[in-house]
């Protein structure tokens, strides 16, 4: 079965509401469990800095959004779930892409054009209040996507342009430096559910009509009891068409439950009874997740540990891939230019690369790989025993650096993958 890599970014801003859950969170979590899907989901905290300048709010929102997704069933063991700012390779890739990106491309970005148009209409300088963060947003988004060579990126229609820009930047880089990037495809779900809010309009923070996803039980009841309905009295038939209450119920209920409520609408159910039924149906689904969410919010260190583990998992790919990109653009060690002295010319043996194993004062066991000149190519993290360190060394000798991706999280590379593999090949020959 062919594996499809799907990447989704979530900007940590604001408190999630029922509309977010039905339209994005629930379907994304379900899709992540499908066979053949390799899901990458990240908290776009760098992007949040474009519009949020309150450090405490950025930190709090990051916790809220991470806890929300985990509580809603996202499995960090199955999904690569990480915080954008924990992957230093992403801003580095942003710069590499910026160097093949024409300014004209960014001039056409919707968000930048909207800011310029508003300034012009208000009689201000065209770039008044426009930060480089806003202007460069599409390049950072492209780096998010291309770092992991995502095949598909689920987005709303307003984000299609950014996927097209990511494709343009990938093509430009590939043209200059060889084939490194997969061209991503935007995925538009025409069936994305949108919930009406308390006033019947689309549920949105801008309308102040939202129902917070994890509102306490009694607050949830009060909010649902405040949903706007018409003046039809108990016993009068009620229309399901255009009823915000019915639409919200339908988003949570089974087909049988929905059909039963439709019959009760026709029979003249009282609005208070219908609202109570809606409350009980939503709370039945949300209550277990609310308990998990509250527990995570009370223990932020658990969320932090999950995000750090996700970052380590992501960097298993990001670190060697970035080394490859650095080598491709010419950011290479200068001693690569000097050929090793030939044994025949010098009359002496050329020293092969060597692994050095040692124990540090922390009691753990380490190793490093150095080339013939003593330059460090690889440095390990600590192992609990010399046997574990030795087994890692043996695997590297046998399989090479490129053939041992599961070891990358335990090792820090100081040279391009090609140079490390060449050194290991020399060791095998020796």
PyMOL commands that set and color helices and strands:
alter all, ss='L'
color gray80, all
select helices_A, chain A and resi 18-32+45-48+55-71+84-86+88-98+103-107+110-121+132-146+157-177+205-207+217-225+244-252+255-267+271-298+300-329+334-337+343-346+386-399+405-410+417-429
alter helices_A, ss='H'
color red, helices_A
select strands_A, chain A and resi 4-10+37-43+80-83+152-154+185-187+354-359+365-370+376-380+411-413
alter strands_A, ss='S'
color yellow, strands_A
deselect
rebuild
show_as cartoon
